[in-house]
Amino acid sequence: MSSASSPVSLPGDPPGGRKAVVVWSIGVAVYFVAVIFRTSLGVAGLDAADRFHVNASALSTFSILQLLVYAGMQIPVGLMVDRLGTKKVLTIGVVLFTVGQLGFALSPSYAMALASRALLGCGDALTFISVLRLGTRWFPARRGPLVAQLAGLVGMAGNLVSTLVLARLLHSVGWTAAFAGSALCGVVVFVLMTLFLKDHPEGHEPAPAEHTGAAFVREQITLSWREPGTRLGMWVHFTTQFPAMVFLLLWGLPFLVEAQGLSRAAAGELLTLVVLSNMVIGLVYGQIVARHHAARLPLALGTIGATATAWAATLACPGGHAPMWLLIVLCAVLGACGPASMIGFDFARPANPPERQGTASGITNMGGFVASMTTLLAIGLLLDATGDDYRVAFSAVFVLEAVGLCQILRLRSRVVRREREQLVASRVEAVHVPA
């Protein structure tokens, strides 16, 4: 592939413009709030362990259950978005994750808190695929990579709010007030979405679905999965997203405080560095991929290699305590994981027609969350089995990266060949279209 294969404006492309930015921003605001709720446990992990009197394995169950629900719903959500449209799906999502966050604030027991996180995960699962679809409906195809990266960047800003704002509220006003107060953000975006969000610009209505029922669902999933680009997108997402997700969602703060001997304030600053690095690198990756599609795989593979190297150097330090400069490097490198995972959608998107975009995105998005869920569980179990040996526990990262890397290398040549065939076919079709 070459840079010439980058997306171009197509007949019937949405026009973009100011109204597109406004509508898309409302959808992204919903995703922003969902990420705040999703990552709120990351700054409250030690507090949750004390509040519910649980060990590392039980603590990891919070995030594992949340991600299990999230990952399991990605394909159904893709189908829902293809069938129902963005606004209806986002509305359901906002209601579910707001109720889940409020329930978590008021939970008197571990079991009720688990149920609340599951509900939150269910609502969260409905957001990101919907926002991706909103971008494809309102912006030209050539803007796709940058718009997707910007959505991911705004999501990381939600993570920043958790790290900087919610953490301080937690220790100033207490558990219930902090989590219940944050649930009000869900009410705000619900009102904005109800009043102003639209699925598509006027004159760009999608064609009505011709089929319904189980046969249609099976066909959507099967055809999406058959595309090598969908599978490669899933494995890129699988391999790149989880190291940062696991670190930010739950185990980063305990690792920095208990294993590295840092204060909570210092650990919080390093978690903030991951988020800030993510936001900067997201803008860079989005611009590069938008202009040079051939850079997709080198960026993904480079991120995987840098992440593995940074973790290996950190865990190999004598005495188990890494110097601060190395921890800074680790957190800066982890910031590239989120933007690299977004590249997965840039493989799945051009491989599928518009009517399968939601389904293909759901399959892709499932990858990283399955990897995150698996690693969260593995780290929790290994910590309990080894007496809190973080060096052994975090070695699970290398196993998942090796599995994903093998699959990426296996699929890459098929995707290159398939995209070349599609490019040739589109040029031939353009030649034969009457003026």
VEXFIBA-108265 format. One record per residue (C-alpha): residue number from 1; x, y, z; residue in three letters. Coordinates in nm, 3 decimals, m for minus. Layout:
N
 banu       x       y       z rogu
  NUM       X       Y       Z  ALA
...
***
This chain:
435
 banu       x       y       z rogu
    1   0.000   0.000   0.000  MET
    2   0.109   0.357  m0.051  SER
    3  m0.002   0.692   0.063  SER
    4  m0.205   0.709  m0.253  ALA
    5  m0.445   0.463  m0.098  SER
    6  m0.557   0.712   0.163  SER
    7  m0.927   0.795   0.166  PRO
    8  m1.056   1.051  m0.080  VAL
    9  m1.385   1.232  m0.109  SER
   10  m1.651   1.012  m0.258  LEU
   11  m1.983   1.098  m0.424  PRO
   12  m2.247   1.115  m0.154  GLY
   13  m1.991   1.182   0.121  ASP
   14  m2.131   1.387   0.410  PRO
   15  m2.027   1.752   0.381  PRO
   16  m1.886   1.796   0.731  GLY
   17  m1.879   2.158   0.842  GLY
   18  m1.976   2.344   1.160  ARG
   19  m2.305   2.163   1.219  LYS
   20  m2.127   1.828   1.188  ALA
   21  m1.878   1.938   1.452  VAL
   22  m2.156   2.046   1.690  VAL
   23  m2.359   1.726   1.654  VAL
   24  m2.052   1.504   1.673  TRP
   25  m1.931   1.693   1.981  SER
   26  m2.250   1.606   2.166  ILE
   27  m2.201   1.238   2.087  GLY
   28  m1.838   1.259   2.197  VAL
   29  m1.949   1.428   2.521  ALA
   30  m2.152   1.116   2.597  VAL
   31  m1.842   0.903   2.541  TYR
   32  m1.640   1.145   2.757  PHE
   33  m1.874   1.092   3.052  VAL
   34  m1.879   0.715   2.995  ALA
   35  m1.499   0.707   3.020  VAL
   36  m1.507   0.908   3.344  ILE
   37  m1.740   0.648   3.491  PHE
   38  m1.544   0.354   3.342  ARG
   39  m1.210   0.469   3.483  THR
   40  m1.337   0.601   3.816  SER
   41  m1.243   0.276   3.986  LEU
   42  m0.882   0.321   3.873  GLY
   43  m0.832   0.604   4.126  VAL
   44  m1.047   0.434   4.389  ALA
   45  m0.907   0.080   4.379  GLY
   46  m0.740   0.091   4.721  LEU
   47  m1.043   0.267   4.871  ASP
   48  m1.276   0.004   4.722  ALA
   49  m1.065  m0.274   4.873  ALA
   50  m1.101  m0.113   5.217  ASP
   51  m1.470  m0.025   5.174  ARG
   52  m1.579  m0.374   5.067  PHE
   53  m1.306  m0.569   5.256  HIS
   54  m1.180  m0.762   4.951  VAL
   55  m0.843  m0.896   4.829  ASN
   56  m0.668  m0.837   4.495  ALA
   57  m0.860  m1.105   4.306  SER
   58  m1.196  m0.979   4.429  ALA
   59  m1.095  m0.620   4.354  LEU
   60  m1.001  m0.711   3.998  SER
   61  m1.344  m0.872   3.960  THR
   62  m1.499  m0.523   3.953  PHE
   63  m1.313  m0.429   3.638  SER
   64  m1.324  m0.779   3.490  ILE
   65  m1.703  m0.797   3.514  LEU
   66  m1.736  m0.446   3.373  GLN
   67  m1.510  m0.535   3.079  LEU
   68  m1.675  m0.876   3.034  LEU
   69  m2.010  m0.707   2.985  VAL
   70  m1.850  m0.443   2.761  TYR
   71  m1.666  m0.691   2.540  ALA
   72  m1.959  m0.931   2.519  GLY
   73  m2.188  m0.655   2.398  MET
   74  m1.968  m0.514   2.121  GLN
   75  m2.109  m0.722   1.835  ILE
   76  m2.471  m0.682   1.952  PRO
   77  m2.409  m0.307   1.986  VAL
   78  m2.267  m0.293   1.633  GLY
   79  m2.579  m0.464   1.505  LEU
   80  m2.800  m0.229   1.708  MET
   81  m2.627   0.078   1.566  VAL
   82  m2.661  m0.056   1.211  ASP
   83  m3.028  m0.126   1.272  ARG
   84  m3.155   0.146   1.511  LEU
   85  m2.921   0.440   1.453  GLY
   86  m2.693   0.632   1.683  THR
   87  m2.934   0.841   1.889  LYS
   88  m3.150   0.555   2.015  LYS
   89  m2.850   0.344   2.111  VAL
   90  m2.673   0.633   2.287  LEU
   91  m2.991   0.717   2.479  THR
   92  m3.008   0.366   2.621  ILE
   93  m2.637   0.381   2.702  GLY
   94  m2.659   0.708   2.895  VAL
   95  m2.945   0.583   3.110  VAL
   96  m2.765   0.257   3.193  LEU
   97  m2.424   0.397   3.279  PHE
   98  m2.570   0.682   3.485  THR
   99  m2.781   0.443   3.691  VAL
  100  m2.478   0.216   3.727  GLY
  101  m2.255   0.498   3.857  GLN
  102  m2.522   0.611   4.103  LEU
  103  m2.574   0.253   4.220  GLY
  104  m2.199   0.214   4.276  PHE
  105  m2.202   0.528   4.492  ALA
  106  m2.480   0.393   4.712  LEU
  107  m2.380   0.025   4.723  SER
  108  m2.365  m0.106   5.082  PRO
  109  m2.217  m0.443   4.981  SER
  110  m1.968  m0.600   4.744  TYR
  111  m2.242  m0.788   4.555  ALA
  112  m2.447  m0.473   4.489  MET
  113  m2.134  m0.285   4.384  ALA
  114  m2.055  m0.564   4.135  LEU
  115  m2.405  m0.543   3.989  ALA
  116  m2.369  m0.165   3.954  SER
  117  m2.037  m0.196   3.769  ARG
  118  m2.194  m0.452   3.536  ALA
  119  m2.477  m0.210   3.458  LEU
  120  m2.224   0.066   3.403  LEU
  121  m2.028  m0.157   3.167  GLY
  122  m2.346  m0.232   2.975  CYS
  123  m2.418   0.137   2.920  GLY
  124  m2.055   0.216   2.844  ASP
  125  m2.055  m0.055   2.578  ALA
  126  m2.317   0.134   2.379  LEU
  127  m2.118   0.456   2.344  THR
  128  m1.798   0.423   2.145  PHE
  129  m1.930   0.232   1.844  ILE
  130  m2.216   0.481   1.827  SER
  131  m1.972   0.773   1.826  VAL
  132  m1.766   0.611   1.549  LEU
  133  m2.083   0.569   1.342  ARG
  134  m2.179   0.930   1.410  LEU
  135  m1.843   1.039   1.270  GLY
  136  m1.886   0.838   0.949  THR
  137  m2.239   0.977   0.903  ARG
  138  m2.140   1.344   0.946  TRP
  139  m1.784   1.371   0.805  PHE
  140  m1.624   1.280   0.469  PRO
  141  m1.442   0.946   0.451  ALA
  142  m1.100   1.112   0.425  ARG
  143  m1.155   1.257   0.774  ARG
  144  m1.229   0.914   0.924  GLY
  145  m0.891   0.837   1.085  PRO
  146  m0.854   1.183   1.237  LEU
  147  m1.213   1.194   1.363  VAL
  148  m1.172   0.852   1.526  ALA
  149  m0.846   0.956   1.694  GLN
  150  m1.008   1.276   1.820  LEU
  151  m1.290   1.071   1.972  ALA
  152  m1.032   0.856   2.148  GLY
  153  m0.851   1.171   2.263  LEU
  154  m1.168   1.311   2.420  VAL
  155  m1.219   0.977   2.590  GLY
  156  m0.874   1.007   2.744  MET
  157  m0.969   1.353   2.864  ALA
  158  m1.242   1.175   3.059  GLY
  159  m0.973   0.958   3.210  ASN
  160  m0.788   1.276   3.304  LEU
  161  m1.096   1.400   3.490  VAL
  162  m1.104   1.076   3.687  SER
  163  m0.737   1.107   3.774  THR
  164  m0.732   1.476   3.867  LEU
  165  m1.085   1.564   3.979  VAL
  166  m1.260   1.251   4.100  LEU
  167  m0.955   1.136   4.298  ALA
  168  m0.951   1.464   4.490  ARG
  169  m1.326   1.458   4.547  LEU
  170  m1.299   1.104   4.675  LEU
  171  m1.062   1.206   4.949  HIS
  172  m1.229   1.538   5.030  SER
  173  m1.603   1.461   5.030  VAL
  174  m1.602   1.082   5.059  GLY
  175  m1.706   0.782   4.851  TRP
  176  m2.082   0.836   4.825  THR
  177  m2.077   1.208   4.752  ALA
  178  m1.796   1.179   4.495  ALA
  179  m1.955   0.899   4.291  PHE
  180  m2.312   1.026   4.325  ALA
  181  m2.203   1.377   4.226  GLY
  182  m2.025   1.247   3.917  SER
  183  m2.349   1.072   3.811  ALA
  184  m2.498   1.419   3.746  LEU
  185  m2.274   1.442   3.438  CYS
  186  m2.483   1.164   3.287  GLY
  187  m2.799   1.370   3.334  VAL
  188  m2.640   1.669   3.160  VAL
  189  m2.534   1.478   2.847  VAL
  190  m2.873   1.304   2.835  PHE
  191  m3.047   1.642   2.808  VAL
  192  m2.803   1.769   2.542  LEU
  193  m2.837   1.454   2.338  MET
  194  m3.216   1.450   2.356  THR
  195  m3.239   1.810   2.236  LEU
  196  m2.967   1.836   1.972  PHE
  197  m2.829   1.501   1.852  LEU
  198  m2.922   1.378   1.502  LYS
  199  m2.818   1.054   1.336  ASP
  200  m2.720   1.209   1.002  HIS
  201  m2.733   1.534   0.804  PRO
  202  m3.034   1.607   0.587  GLU
  203  m3.016   1.440   0.248  GLY
  204  m2.779   1.169   0.371  HIS
  205  m3.027   0.922   0.518  GLU
  206  m2.900   0.563   0.507  PRO
  207  m3.089   0.311   0.299  ALA
  208  m3.346   0.120   0.506  PRO
  209  m3.244  m0.228   0.614  ALA
  210  m3.387  m0.484   0.376  GLU
  211  m3.373  m0.777   0.614  HIS
  212  m3.435  m0.846   0.979  THR
  213  m3.425  m1.143   1.210  GLY
  214  m3.164  m1.402   1.304  ALA
  215  m3.059  m1.474   0.946  ALA
  216  m2.973  m1.108   0.889  PHE
  217  m2.773  m1.094   1.213  VAL
  218  m2.574  m1.404   1.122  ARG
  219  m2.505  m1.267   0.777  GLU
  220  m2.383  m0.931   0.911  GLN
  221  m2.144  m1.100   1.155  ILE
  222  m2.024  m1.361   0.906  THR
  223  m1.957  m1.116   0.623  LEU
  224  m1.778  m0.876   0.856  SER
  225  m1.562  m1.152   1.002  TRP
  226  m1.469  m1.289   0.660  ARG
  227  m1.296  m0.963   0.576  GLU
  228  m0.925  m0.991   0.670  PRO
  229  m0.929  m0.620   0.753  GLY
  230  m1.187  m0.677   1.027  THR
  231  m0.982  m0.955   1.183  ARG
  232  m0.657  m0.761   1.158  LEU
  233  m0.829  m0.460   1.312  GLY
  234  m0.946  m0.673   1.603  MET
  235  m0.597  m0.813   1.668  TRP
  236  m0.434  m0.470   1.643  VAL
  237  m0.686  m0.344   1.898  HIS
  238  m0.632  m0.657   2.112  PHE
  239  m0.254  m0.617   2.124  THR
  240  m0.218  m0.242   2.162  THR
  241  m0.496  m0.129   2.394  GLN
  242  m0.472  m0.351   2.701  PHE
  243  m0.135  m0.249   2.858  PRO
  244  m0.254   0.106   2.920  ALA
  245  m0.613   0.003   2.991  MET
  246  m0.507  m0.236   3.268  VAL
  247  m0.270   0.025   3.412  PHE
  248  m0.526   0.305   3.417  LEU
  249  m0.835   0.103   3.496  LEU
  250  m0.711  m0.072   3.809  LEU
  251  m0.352  m0.188   3.863  TRP
  252  m0.145   0.123   3.788  GLY
  253  m0.201   0.296   4.121  LEU
  254  m0.137  m0.016   4.336  PRO
  255   0.175  m0.097   4.128  PHE
  256   0.322   0.250   4.171  LEU
  257   0.233   0.279   4.541  VAL
  258   0.286  m0.075   4.672  GLU
  259   0.554  m0.208   4.434  ALA
  260   0.745   0.111   4.355  GLN
  261   0.705   0.284   4.692  GLY
  262   0.566   0.610   4.556  LEU
  263   0.321   0.834   4.734  SER
  264  m0.035   0.851   4.607  ARG
  265   0.031   1.203   4.483  ALA
  266   0.334   1.095   4.281  ALA
  267   0.149   0.792   4.147  ALA
  268  m0.141   1.015   4.045  GLY
  269   0.097   1.241   3.853  GLU
  270   0.233   0.943   3.661  LEU
  271  m0.119   0.825   3.577  LEU
  272  m0.188   1.176   3.453  THR
  273   0.123   1.153   3.235  LEU
  274  m0.020   0.842   3.065  VAL
  275  m0.335   1.035   2.980  VAL
  276  m0.153   1.347   2.858  LEU
  277   0.085   1.137   2.648  SER
  278  m0.216   0.959   2.499  ASN
  279  m0.377   1.287   2.398  MET
  280  m0.064   1.424   2.230  VAL
  281   0.023   1.100   2.051  ILE
  282  m0.340   1.057   1.943  GLY
  283  m0.325   1.382   1.748  LEU
  284   0.004   1.280   1.586  VAL
  285  m0.114   0.929   1.492  TYR
  286  m0.443   1.064   1.356  GLY
  287  m0.266   1.308   1.123  GLN
  288  m0.015   1.046   1.005  ILE
  289  m0.273   0.778   0.928  VAL
  290  m0.509   1.026   0.760  ALA
  291  m0.231   1.122   0.516  ARG
  292  m0.040   0.794   0.482  HIS
  293  m0.239   0.474   0.520  HIS
  294   0.078   0.272   0.471  ALA
  295   0.190   0.396   0.815  ALA
  296  m0.088   0.209   0.996  ARG
  297   0.092  m0.118   1.058  LEU
  298   0.438   0.030   1.132  PRO
  299   0.280   0.257   1.394  LEU
  300   0.095  m0.034   1.555  ALA
  301   0.399  m0.265   1.555  LEU
  302   0.626   0.013   1.681  GLY
  303   0.391   0.079   1.972  THR
  304   0.380  m0.290   2.062  ILE
  305   0.760  m0.312   2.058  GLY
  306   0.807   0.007   2.262  ALA
  307   0.551  m0.107   2.521  THR
  308   0.714  m0.447   2.565  ALA
  309   1.059  m0.289   2.594  THR
  310   0.949  m0.033   2.853  ALA
  311   0.777  m0.298   3.068  TRP
  312   1.074  m0.535   3.041  ALA
  313   1.315  m0.263   3.152  ALA
  314   1.090  m0.160   3.442  THR
  315   1.030  m0.512   3.574  LEU
  316   1.395  m0.614   3.535  ALA
  317   1.528  m0.340   3.765  CYS
  318   1.725  m0.480   4.063  PRO
  319   1.524  m0.486   4.382  GLY
  320   1.202  m0.438   4.193  GLY
  321   1.220  m0.057   4.225  HIS
  322   1.262   0.129   3.897  ALA
  323   1.416   0.477   3.894  PRO
  324   1.175   0.763   3.846  MET
  325   1.306   0.844   3.499  TRP
  326   1.222   0.492   3.383  LEU
  327   0.872   0.509   3.532  LEU
  328   0.824   0.836   3.344  ILE
  329   0.935   0.668   3.021  VAL
  330   0.702   0.374   3.088  LEU
  331   0.402   0.600   3.141  CYS
  332   0.485   0.811   2.835  ALA
  333   0.506   0.495   2.622  VAL
  334   0.180   0.359   2.765  LEU
  335   0.021   0.679   2.638  GLY
  336   0.071   0.551   2.282  ALA
  337  m0.139   0.239   2.342  CYS
  338  m0.478   0.408   2.306  GLY
  339  m0.397   0.586   1.978  PRO
  340  m0.240   0.268   1.841  ALA
  341  m0.556   0.071   1.923  SER
  342  m0.760   0.319   1.717  MET
  343  m0.560   0.210   1.413  ILE
  344  m0.752  m0.117   1.430  GLY
  345  m1.064   0.067   1.314  PHE
  346  m0.869   0.205   1.018  ASP
  347  m0.824  m0.154   0.898  PHE
  348  m1.185  m0.259   0.961  ALA
  349  m1.355   0.056   0.823  ARG
  350  m1.239   0.039   0.458  PRO
  351  m1.286  m0.338   0.450  ALA
  352  m1.663  m0.317   0.503  ASN
  353  m1.952  m0.135   0.329  PRO
  354  m2.148   0.131   0.522  PRO
  355  m2.427  m0.108   0.620  GLU
  356  m2.177  m0.326   0.811  ARG
  357  m1.968  m0.048   0.971  GLN
  358  m2.124  m0.087   1.314  GLY
  359  m2.086  m0.464   1.319  THR
  360  m1.725  m0.452   1.200  ALA
  361  m1.639  m0.182   1.454  SER
  362  m1.798  m0.393   1.728  GLY
  363  m1.582  m0.692   1.638  ILE
  364  m1.272  m0.471   1.634  THR
  365  m1.351  m0.299   1.963  ASN
  366  m1.407  m0.633   2.132  MET
  367  m1.040  m0.726   2.089  GLY
  368  m0.879  m0.482   2.329  GLY
  369  m1.137  m0.533   2.599  PHE
  370  m1.104  m0.911   2.589  VAL
  371  m0.728  m0.868   2.630  ALA
  372  m0.776  m0.617   2.912  SER
  373  m1.021  m0.841   3.094  MET
  374  m0.787  m1.140   3.064  THR
  375  m0.487  m0.944   3.190  THR
  376  m0.679  m0.789   3.479  LEU
  377  m0.777  m1.135   3.599  LEU
  378  m0.429  m1.280   3.545  ALA
  379  m0.261  m1.001   3.743  ILE
  380  m0.507  m1.035   4.032  GLY
  381  m0.464  m1.412   4.051  LEU
  382  m0.085  m1.391   4.026  LEU
  383  m0.067  m1.124   4.297  LEU
  384  m0.264  m1.344   4.536  ASP
  385  m0.064  m1.656   4.441  ALA
  386   0.279  m1.491   4.479  THR
  387   0.219  m1.272   4.783  GLY
  388   0.191  m0.948   4.585  ASP
  389   0.490  m1.003   4.356  ASP
  390   0.417  m0.737   4.095  TYR
  391   0.712  m0.840   3.880  ARG
  392   0.563  m1.184   3.820  VAL
  393   0.206  m1.054   3.794  ALA
  394   0.280  m0.793   3.528  PHE
  395   0.472  m1.046   3.320  SER
  396   0.126  m1.149   3.195  ALA
  397   0.149  m0.846   2.965  VAL
  398   0.413  m1.017   2.752  PHE
  399   0.203  m1.330   2.699  VAL
  400  m0.094  m1.136   2.559  LEU
  401   0.131  m0.920   2.342  GLU
  402   0.299  m1.228   2.194  ALA
  403  m0.036  m1.386   2.106  VAL
  404  m0.164  m1.071   1.938  GLY
  405   0.161  m1.004   1.753  LEU
  406   0.156  m1.351   1.596  CYS
  407  m0.196  m1.293   1.466  GLN
  408  m0.111  m0.949   1.326  ILE
  409   0.189  m1.085   1.135  LEU
  410  m0.021  m1.374   1.005  ARG
  411  m0.296  m1.148   0.865  LEU
  412  m0.106  m0.848   0.736  ARG
  413  m0.027  m0.982   0.386  SER
  414  m0.391  m1.084   0.331  ARG
  415  m0.510  m0.736   0.420  VAL
  416  m0.257  m0.567   0.191  VAL
  417  m0.366  m0.791  m0.097  ARG
  418  m0.736  m0.740  m0.027  ARG
  419  m0.705  m0.360  m0.007  GLU
  420  m0.517  m0.352  m0.337  ARG
  421  m0.795  m0.557  m0.499  GLU
  422  m1.059  m0.320  m0.362  GLN
  423  m0.863  m0.016  m0.483  LEU
  424  m0.835  m0.158  m0.835  VAL
  425  m1.205  m0.249  m0.838  ALA
  426  m1.306   0.101  m0.727  SER
  427  m1.094   0.261  m1.000  ARG
  428  m1.243   0.034  m1.266  VAL
  429  m1.594   0.115  m1.142  GLU
  430  m1.516   0.488  m1.150  ALA
  431  m1.400   0.461  m1.513  VAL
  432  m1.725   0.293  m1.617  HIS
  433  m1.959   0.529  m1.434  VAL
  434  m2.125   0.761  m1.692  PRO
  435  m2.059   1.130  m1.649  ALA
***
